[in-house]
Amino acid sequence: MIINPNIAGLTPYQPGKPIDEVTRELGLNSVVKLASNENPRGPGQSVRDAIMEASDQLSLYPDGSAYRLKQALAERLGVGPEQLTVGNGSNDVLDLAARISITPGAETLVSEHAFVVYRLATACAGGTLVEVPAREFGTDLTAMQAAITDATAIVFIANPNNPTGTWVGESALVDFLDAVPREVWVVLDEAYLEYVEESAYPNGVKLLDRYPNLIVTRTFSKIYGLAALRIGYAVSSPEAADLMNRARQPFNANSLAMAAALAALEDEAFVAESRRLNREGMRQVVAGLEALGLAHIPSVGNFVSFDVGCPAAQAFDALLKQGVIVRPVAEYGLPQHLRVTVGVADQNERFLAALARVLPELQA
């Protein structure tokens, strides 16, 4: 059999362990999952109502053009609907960006500790991944700029970055975009945009008029609480959107997801409350980590990565036995770090209590 060597060499993406699997394997009655950066509140009531209403048409194919969602997004973002590409989560549009830009042998630039999907998308498109060393766990745009060569096809920048939670400011980003050759695509992955409260944080969509090679990706999986439905989108020049829409699979976004996304966009109070709870939860988690003497990477997302001082897999297993699911991030070049999602207060308390119980043995 002929096998694509780029695919054969990949390691399958490892998602956070599901609750059902942990309860089944370990015989636990109660498990809290803080592994996948999901909104612990779930979706809002208006979203639940929209899903129920849309379920009446499950026998029909979805609107392949995502007309209503594109119209709503265009109005909200101040762009034209022809600038939008809707996908099966933002991972889908990240993959589309790779597919329209990468030819065999072309290079993709990413930062050290960058989201693993960039690697997967590059390999599947036949490209070569070039990893640029991070600076203080974050994207070093000066080093990224210096690494661009004639072979560079695309640059992926997560802002903020997962799993480190680091971010780049508007001034540094604009300087970088000014320096990037126009034939090189730049993808700005803003999956955690809605959680960021830093005044210097850039809004990528507002930069699109100045940079036709820029593609901005966003998702409904995080603050909107729609991770299970898989719905995301890209905003770009009309030319880039046209290319991505040519390459995407028909009906790549389902009807329930689009109905839920429409309702979620309207529920600004839900987003604001989720942001407030995350702010409070982050303070709670960081204070608890500091009290335990554990160094963490300052984060502006809804998660924080911290150094357990031993192989992270050991700490992950120990916490799992306590009924707490977190995420080891060795695959991101952080072999002693765990990433924990900020939950609601009682979830954070349970995580910190479990961590306090297992640390003495881990550090012995």
N, C-alpha and C positions, 0 to 999 in steps of 0.2 A: 504493500500500500504506500502511496505517496502522502507524506505528511509535511505540512508547512513547518519548517524548522523554527520559525519565530513562535509558533503556537506550542510546539513540543517542549520548548525551553521555559515556558511560563509555569509559575506556581499559581494554582487557582486562588482567587480572592477569598480570604477567610473573614466572613462577617462575625459580628459578636454572637456569642452563644445564645440561642433562644431559651426562654424561660422553661418551656415544656421539656426540652432536652435535659436541662439541669435538674429539674424536679424528678424526672423519670430516672436518670442515671444515679443520682445521689439520694433519692428517697426523701427529699425535703418537702415540707409542707408550705413553706413560704420562701419566695425568692424575689429579690429586687434586681432589676436589670439596669445598670448604668454603664453600658458598654458601647452604645451605638449613636450617641448624641441625638437621641430622640427627645421630643418635647414630653416631659413626664405628665403633662396635663391631658394629653390626647387632643383631638380636634374640638373646636367649639360646637355648640348646639346647632347653630345655623348650618354648619357643615354637615353634621349628622342628618339634619332634616333634608338637605339637598341630595345627599347620597340615597336616602330612602325614596325620594321622589324620582330620581334618575333610574332607580332599579326597575321601574316599570317597563323600561325599554332595553332590558338586557339581551333580548333576542336580536337586536338591531346592531349593525356595525356603528362605531362612533363616527363623528364628523372628522374625516381625515385631514381637513384643513384647519381644525380647531378654531373656527371662525369666531365664536362668541368669546372664547378665552383670549384670543389675540386682540379682539376689539377692547376688551376690558383692560388688558395689560398695556395696550398702546395708549389708552386714555390715562391710565395711572402713571405711566412712565414718561409720557410726553414724546413718544416715538410713533412712527408709522407701523401699521400691522405688517407691512412688507419687510420690516426689520426683525421679525420674530420667528423663531424656530421652536416648536414645542416638542418635548421628548418624554421618554419613559424615565423620568427622573433626570437630574442634571448630568448623571453619568452618561446617559444616552447622547446628549448634545456635546459633551466633551469628546466622546468617541467620534461623532460626526465631524467635529472640528479637526480631529486628527486625520480622518479619512479624506477630507477635501484638500488637505495641505501636504501630506506626507507621501512621497514617492519612495520606492525601494532605495535604501542607502542614505536618505535624507536624515537630518539630525533634529531631535527634539531637545530643548533645554528645559531642565527642571532644577529646582533647588534640592539640596540634601534635605531629607525629612519630608519630602513632598508627598501628596496624596498618591497612593499606589495605582489608582486608575490611569494616571498619565502614562505610567510604564506599560500597562496592559494595552491601552489604546495605541501607543506607539508601536509596540511589537506586532499587533494585529495588522497595522497598516504597512508593515515592512520597514519601519524606520529604526534609527539607532538612538538610544537614550544617552544623553550627556548630563550627568549630575554635577551641579556646581556646589562647592562647599558652602554651608550655611554660616551665618555670623550670629552668634548668640542664639542659636536654634532657629533663626529667622532667615528669610530670603534676603540675600545680599545682591541688590540690584546692580551695584557697580561691578561685582564679579560676573553677574549674569551678562551684562553688556559686553564685558571683555571676552566672554566665551563665545559670542556670536561669530560664526564663520560663514563662508560662502555656502557651506553645506546645511546651515541652519534653516529649517522650514517653519518651525513653530516654537513658541515659548509658552509654557504654562506657569501661571502665578496664582496661587491660592491666597486670597486676602479676605479674612484671616486664614492662616494655614492650618490644616488638619494633618497631624495630631498635635502640633506645638501650640496653636492658638496665637502665634505671633502675627504681626501685620505690618504693612508698609504704608507710609503716609503719602498724602497727595503730592507734595512737592517732589519727593523721590520718585514716585511713579511717573509723574509728568516728565521729569528729566530723562528717565529711562525710555519712555515712549518716544520722546523727541529724538533719541539717539538710535533707536532701532530702525534698520532699513525698512522701507515700506513694503518690500516683497516678503518680509518675514511676518507671519501671523503672531499675534499675542493674545492668549486666552486668559482672561481675568476671571477666576472662579470665586464667586461671591456667595457661596452656599450659606455662610453664617452672617451675612450682611446685617440682617435685622437685629442681631444681638449686640452689635458694636455701638458703643456710645462715645467714642473718642472724636473730638471735634476735627482733628486732622485726618480722619479716615476718608478716603476718596470714594465717591459714587461713580463707578465705572461707566454707567449709562450716560452720564453728563459729559464724558470725554469722547463719545463716539463720533461726534461731528468733526473733531480734530484729527482723529486717527482711523482711517478706513480699514486698517489692518487689525483693529481691535475687535475681539469677540468677548462679550460678557455673559457668563452663565450664572443662573440662579435656580433655586429649588423651593418646592413647597414641603419638602420632607422634614425640615428642621423646625423653625419657630411656628409654622402653620400646623404642625402635627399630622402630616399626611404621608409619612414614610411608607406605609403599607401600600398606598395607591400608586406610588411611583409617578410623579409628575414634576417636570422642571422645564426650563426654557433657556434660550440664548437670545441676546439682543446684539445686533451687529449692523453693519451696512446692509442695504438691500441686496447687494451683490453677494456678500457672504451668506446671507440667509437663503438666497436662491440656490446657492451651491449645496448648502446643508439640507435644504428641503428636497433637492434632487436625490441626495444620497440616503435619506432616512427611509426606514421601512414604512409601508402603508399602515395606517391605523396604529401608529406607535404609541399613542396616548389613548387610554380607554375613557369611556363615557362617564363612569363614576368619578374618575380622577379629575376630569375637566369640570364636572358639575361641582365637585368639592372645592376645587381651586377657585372657581368663580365666587362661591360663597365665602371662602377664606379671605379673599382680597377685600371684601366689604367689611369684614369684622375687625376693624382697627382696634377696638377695645380689647379683644382677645390677644392681639399681638402686643399691645402695650402692657397688659397684665403679665403675659409670659416673659416679657423683657424685664419687668420689675422683679418677678419671682426669681429669674435667673441671676439678677444682680445681687439679690439677698442671698441666694443659694451659693453663689460663687464666694461671697465673703465668708459664709459658714464653712465651706469646704477648705478654702485657703487657710483660714484660722486654725482649723483642725489639723491640717497637714503641718503647719508651722509648730503647733503645740507638740506634735509627735517628732519634731526635728527633721522633717523630710523636705528636701529642696523641690520646688516646683517651677515650671516654666510659666511666667505670667501670661494669662490668656484673656482675649477679648471675645471668645466664643461662648458656647454653653458646655464647655468641657475644660479639664485641666490635666496636664501630664506631669507626673512627679516621679522622682528617683527613689526607689525602694532600697537601694544599696546592695542588691543581690540580683541574680538573674530574675527578670520580671515574671518568667513562666512559673517560678516557685511561688511568688507572691500571688499570682493569679489563681493558682490551684488552691492555695490556702484560703483565699477569700471565697472561692467557689464553694468550698466545704462549709463556709459560714452563710451560704445563701446569698452572696453578693457577686454579681457578674460585672466585671470591669473589662478593660481591653489591654493586653500586653502589646507593645508597639515595637518589638524587636525588628520587624520587617521594615520599619522606617529608620533603621540605624540608631535605635534607642534601646539597647538590650536590657537596661536596668529600669526602664520607665514603664509605668502603667498610665493609661488614660482613663479618667473617670468622667462620666457625664454629670453635670449638675442636675440633681433631682429636686423634688420638693423637700421641705425641711425634714420630715421623718425619714425619708430615703437617705438623705445626706447623713443624718445622725446614725442610721444603721450602718452605713458604709464606714464612717469614721470609728465607730465602736468595734466593728469587725476588724478593721485595720489595726487598731490598738491591741486587740487580742492576739493577732498573728505575728506582729512585728518582733516581739522578743525572741521567738523561735527562729524567725528568718534571719535575724541579725546576730544570732548567737555564734 
